[in-house]
Amino acid sequence: MTPPLRGIRHVALYSPALEASEGFWTGVMGYVVEWRPDADNVYLSSGTDNLALHRRQVDTAGHGPLDHIGLAVPAAADIDAWATHLQGHGVTLAAKAKTHRDGSRSLYFRDPGGILVQILHHTPISK
């Protein structure tokens, strides 16, 4: 049986112009800053999803602006259920289940096309 999943609620993007990107997402799109761990990273929220912006030059020779997508789950324990489910289907985890300092819990894996996917329980977007 497939563990619960709420769908895509998080996208992480690289931006060579972090301040301009943040200004667009907050000023034009209405997002608010949820967390700024340092000058090169900012986490924004609409209240139902979140957007992570990371300062980095976009390499058009192979690396675009997408860092990863995040799929929300209803409960932290669902992360471990997903780890078991994925590994049972032969999926190698890129990062094992971990509880982060903000209380969120996640794991990472790559889909067959190489896209990095995070399964995440983060209270503001997992409701």
Rosetta silent file (secondary structure, phi, psi, omega in degrees, C-alpha in Angstrom):
SEQUENCE: MTPPLRGIRHVALYSPALEASEGFWTGVMGYVVEWRPDADNVYLSSGTDNLALHRRQVDTAGHGPLDHIGLAVPAAADIDAWATHLQGHGVTLAAKAKTHRDGSRSLYFRDPGGILVQILHHTPISK
SCORE:     score description
SCORE:     0.000 S_00000001
   1 L     0.000  139.152 -179.951    0.000    0.000    0.000 S_00000001
   2 L   -78.447  129.248  177.189    1.267    3.484   -0.846 S_00000001
   3 L   -62.682  161.668 -179.226    1.813    5.737    2.209 S_00000001
   4 L   -61.586  149.268  179.909   -0.166    9.027    2.407 S_00000001
   5 L  -150.324  133.798  179.478    0.905   11.948    0.250 S_00000001
   6 L   -95.238  -12.584  179.084   -0.509   15.480    0.008 S_00000001
   7 E   105.343 -175.022 -177.545    1.237   16.369   -3.268 S_00000001
   8 E   -70.503  119.502  178.586    3.778   18.978   -4.327 S_00000001
   9 E  -129.011    2.551 -173.802    3.892   21.697   -1.677 S_00000001
  10 E  -150.763  133.824  173.416    7.543   22.773   -1.951 S_00000001
  11 E  -132.685  137.407  177.033    9.918   23.770   -4.745 S_00000001
  12 E  -115.677  127.111 -176.825   13.551   24.767   -4.305 S_00000001
  13 E  -123.491  147.561  170.389   15.158   26.954   -6.957 S_00000001
  14 E   -89.831  142.898  176.475   18.619   28.310   -7.594 S_00000001
  15 E  -140.788  129.132  174.682   18.834   32.010   -8.393 S_00000001
  16 L   -77.035  -12.562 -179.099   21.866   34.072   -9.396 S_00000001
  17 L  -125.603   67.267 -171.950   19.888   37.183   -8.333 S_00000001
  18 H   -56.159  -45.239 -178.353   18.546   36.085   -4.962 S_00000001
  19 H   -62.898  -42.225  178.873   17.415   39.540   -3.773 S_00000001
  20 H   -66.150  -40.908  178.247   15.538   40.225   -7.019 S_00000001
  21 H   -63.908  -45.267  177.938   13.907   36.782   -6.895 S_00000001
  22 H   -60.515  -43.560  179.050   12.897   37.276   -3.271 S_00000001
  23 H   -60.701  -39.483  178.277   11.491   40.725   -4.109 S_00000001
  24 H   -64.831  -50.659 -175.911    9.427   39.272   -6.939 S_00000001
  25 H   -67.623  -31.372  178.258    8.010   36.402   -4.879 S_00000001
  26 H   -87.335  -45.041 -174.801    7.214   38.618   -1.877 S_00000001
  27 H   -78.459  -37.311 -176.893    6.249   41.861   -3.621 S_00000001
  28 H   -97.227  -43.345 -172.704    4.453   40.562   -6.687 S_00000001
  29 L   -93.223  -11.998  174.948    3.329   37.058   -5.750 S_00000001
  30 L    86.315   10.384  176.608    2.456   37.705   -2.085 S_00000001
  31 L   -72.961  158.090  175.947    4.741   35.170   -0.394 S_00000001
  32 E  -122.073  153.115  178.528    6.201   35.944    3.044 S_00000001
  33 E   -72.549  123.558  175.763    9.614   35.053    4.452 S_00000001
  34 E   -92.748  -40.398 -176.431    9.330   32.005    6.690 S_00000001
  35 E  -160.383  137.220  175.938   13.043   31.556    7.437 S_00000001
  36 E  -127.603   93.554 -177.350   16.354   33.079    6.331 S_00000001
  37 E   -69.745  -25.726  179.503   19.186   30.892    7.628 S_00000001
  38 E  -166.103 -177.686 -175.062   21.865   33.029    5.946 S_00000001
  39 L   -70.656  -12.514 -176.352   22.451   35.561    3.169 S_00000001
  40 L  -107.278    4.193 -176.929   22.374   32.896    0.444 S_00000001
  41 E  -145.843  137.834  176.096   19.129   31.108    1.320 S_00000001
  42 E  -144.898  139.930  179.982   15.549   32.171    2.001 S_00000001
  43 E  -114.216  121.541 -176.079   12.406   30.120    2.564 S_00000001
  44 E  -111.783  154.894  178.560    9.132   31.716    1.519 S_00000001
  45 E  -138.818  144.038  172.539    5.546   30.634    2.156 S_00000001
  46 L   -94.979   -7.979 -174.595    2.154   31.371    0.666 S_00000001
  47 L   104.735  -23.480  177.481    0.522   29.739    3.689 S_00000001
  48 L  -123.507   -9.501  175.309   -0.240   26.517    1.828 S_00000001
  49 L  -149.519  177.136  172.450    3.118   25.816    0.168 S_00000001
  50 E  -142.247  158.529 -176.543    6.688   27.021    0.330 S_00000001
  51 E  -129.869  122.536  175.892    9.429   28.087   -2.010 S_00000001
  52 E   -99.686  130.921  175.957   13.114   27.837   -1.193 S_00000001
  53 E  -115.701  128.234 -178.189   15.472   30.194   -3.017 S_00000001
  54 E  -124.000  128.706  179.417   19.205   29.440   -2.980 S_00000001
  55 E   -69.445  121.677  174.157   21.852   31.793   -4.372 S_00000001
  56 L  -169.359  140.456  174.565   23.760   30.056   -7.134 S_00000001
  57 L   -65.099  136.208  178.986   24.710   30.811  -10.693 S_00000001
  58 L   -84.088  124.002 -179.191   22.551   28.789  -13.077 S_00000001
  59 E   -93.231  104.495 -176.204   24.694   26.551  -15.270 S_00000001
  60 L   -73.109   -7.332  179.263   22.968   26.347  -18.638 S_00000001
  61 L   -88.319   17.277  177.269   25.275   23.507  -19.687 S_00000001
  62 L   157.158  -20.591 -179.432   23.434   21.006  -17.544 S_00000001
  63 E  -123.889  112.638  178.101   22.071   22.514  -14.361 S_00000001
  64 L   -87.267 -160.230 -176.544   19.004   24.713  -14.545 S_00000001
  65 L   -80.900   -9.120 -178.280   17.318   26.637  -11.770 S_00000001
  66 E   -81.523  124.270  171.560   15.585   23.610  -10.193 S_00000001
  67 E   -88.720  -60.669  177.900   17.208   22.242   -7.028 S_00000001
  68 E  -161.684  165.903  170.931   14.405   19.869   -6.002 S_00000001
  69 E  -111.102  151.260 -178.928   10.660   19.448   -5.595 S_00000001
  70 E  -121.522  130.217  177.514    9.061   18.574   -2.269 S_00000001
  71 E  -104.934  124.540 -176.785    6.056   16.340   -1.705 S_00000001
  72 E   -84.574  147.232  173.211    4.239   16.912    1.584 S_00000001
  73 L  -125.485  155.423 -174.586    2.943   14.169    3.869 S_00000001
  74 L   -68.434  -31.119 -174.010    0.435   14.529    6.735 S_00000001
  75 L  -138.151  151.880  179.959    2.625   13.200    9.587 S_00000001
  76 L   -58.357  -36.600 -179.900    6.325   12.909   10.430 S_00000001
  77 H   -63.870  -22.407  178.548    5.981    9.120   10.744 S_00000001
  78 H   -64.359  -25.281  178.560    4.931    9.015    7.082 S_00000001
  79 H   -61.031  -46.096 -179.478    8.529    9.816    6.128 S_00000001
  80 H   -67.347  -36.155  176.413    9.692    6.472    7.492 S_00000001
  81 H   -63.302  -39.905  177.543    6.784    4.689    5.782 S_00000001
  82 H   -67.192  -38.091  177.847    7.860    6.294    2.504 S_00000001
  83 H   -58.612  -47.216  178.896   11.484    5.239    3.069 S_00000001
  84 H   -62.988  -44.995 -179.636   10.347    1.628    3.456 S_00000001
  85 H   -60.713  -49.327 -178.503    7.994    1.902    0.470 S_00000001
  86 H   -63.250  -47.793 -179.051   10.619    3.421   -1.834 S_00000001
  87 H   -63.962  -33.013  176.199   13.355    0.994   -0.847 S_00000001
  88 H   -65.571  -20.549  176.711   10.879   -1.865   -1.320 S_00000001
  89 L  -101.275   14.762  176.355   10.551   -0.692   -4.926 S_00000001
  90 L    79.022   14.096  179.611   14.322   -0.594   -5.434 S_00000001
  91 L   -85.384  127.802  176.723   14.651    3.172   -5.068 S_00000001
  92 L   -85.471  130.417  178.403   17.946    4.299   -3.548 S_00000001
  93 E   -77.547  132.818  175.207   17.609    7.157   -1.080 S_00000001
  94 E   -77.962  -30.125  174.493   19.834   10.152   -1.824 S_00000001
  95 E  -148.435  124.513 -178.648   19.447   11.208    1.840 S_00000001
  96 E   -66.144  164.131  178.933   17.930    8.989    4.513 S_00000001
  97 E   -54.087  134.123 -175.549   15.050   10.116    6.727 S_00000001
  98 E  -149.062  141.133  171.500   16.150   12.927    9.021 S_00000001
  99 E   -94.055  127.532 -177.310   14.538   15.313   11.486 S_00000001
 100 L   -90.287  167.383 -175.241   15.740   18.877   10.865 S_00000001
 101 L   -66.236  -18.424  176.488   16.354   21.543   13.498 S_00000001
 102 L   -88.491    3.891  178.535   13.044   23.272   12.696 S_00000001
 103 L    92.924   -9.443  176.849   11.189   20.034   13.525 S_00000001
 104 L   -72.389  161.086  178.904   10.454   19.091    9.924 S_00000001
 105 E  -135.255  138.379 -177.689   11.354   15.581    8.763 S_00000001
 106 E  -155.209  169.661  169.811   12.327   14.529    5.248 S_00000001
 107 E  -142.850  164.683  179.830   14.144   12.186    2.926 S_00000001
 108 E  -131.782  147.788  172.856   15.440   12.600   -0.629 S_00000001
 109 E  -153.070  169.265  176.711   15.609   10.383   -3.711 S_00000001
 110 E  -111.224  138.919  175.580   15.941   10.811   -7.476 S_00000001
 111 L   -77.377  172.644 -177.853   13.252    9.873   -9.964 S_00000001
 112 L   -58.141  -23.386  177.855   14.274    7.879  -13.073 S_00000001
 113 L   -87.125   -1.279  177.886   14.929   11.139  -14.942 S_00000001
 114 L    95.015    0.608  179.539   17.346   12.344  -12.253 S_00000001
 115 L   -71.776  130.386  178.234   15.075   14.937  -10.611 S_00000001
 116 E   -77.077  126.588 -178.178   15.788   15.265   -6.908 S_00000001
 117 E  -120.873  133.670  175.573   12.584   14.723   -4.901 S_00000001
 118 E  -110.357  132.103  168.269   12.109   15.454   -1.215 S_00000001
 119 E  -102.796  127.093 -164.407    9.301   13.876    0.790 S_00000001
 120 E  -136.285  135.377  164.681    8.667   16.283    3.634 S_00000001
 121 E  -110.688  114.882  179.031    6.606   16.734    6.750 S_00000001
 122 L  -138.384  112.424 -169.504    6.640   20.443    7.617 S_00000001
 123 H   -45.466  -47.204 -177.184    3.713   21.537    9.768 S_00000001
 124 H   -60.902  -28.442 -177.567    2.820   24.768    7.895 S_00000001
 125 H  -111.649   -3.621 -177.574    2.444   22.961    4.547 S_00000001
 126 H   -96.430    1.726 -178.643    1.515   19.438    5.672 S_00000001
 127 L   -61.410    0.000    0.000   -1.910   20.334    7.084 S_00000001
